Amino acid sequence: MLISIIIPTLNEEERIEKLITHLQQDPSFPLVMEIIVVDGNSEDRTRGGS
């Protein structure tokens, strides 16, 4: 069984990269088919933009 992880975010520039890296290093990561980050119109660089 494969799973998808959906992460809702709002102004998470400081934490989102660390969270995704942690999830990718988790021993169960081979079960993860995709990680979807859904941004709630952040005012920081959560979406990777300027």
N, C-alpha and C positions, 0 to 999 in steps of 0.2 A: 504494500500500500504506500502510495506517495501522497505527500501533503503539501498544501500551499500555506504560507504564512502571510497574513495581511496585517500591516502595521499602520494604524492611523496616526498622523503626526500633526502637531501645531507648534511651530517655533522650537524644533528639536535639533537645530544645527549642532549644538554642543554634544549631543548624545547619539544621534542616529548612526553615524559611521561605526562607533564602538559597538553598538547593539548588533548591527549586521555582521561585523567581524566575529563577534562572539557566537552568533548563530551558525556561521559558516564553520567555526572550529568545534562545534558541538559534535560528539560522536554519533548522534542520530541524524546529522546533516544529510547523509545519503538518501534519507527518506524524504527530504524536502525537494519538491519539484520546482518551486518558485518562491521568491520573496517579493511581495507587492507592497510598496510604500505609497500610502494615500495621504496627500498633503491637504490640510484644511485651510489653505490660503495663508500660509506662514508669512510673517513680516521679516524673517531672517533668511539665511541661505539654506534652509532645510532642503529645498528642491534642487540645490546645486547651482543656482543662478546667482547673479550679483544683486 
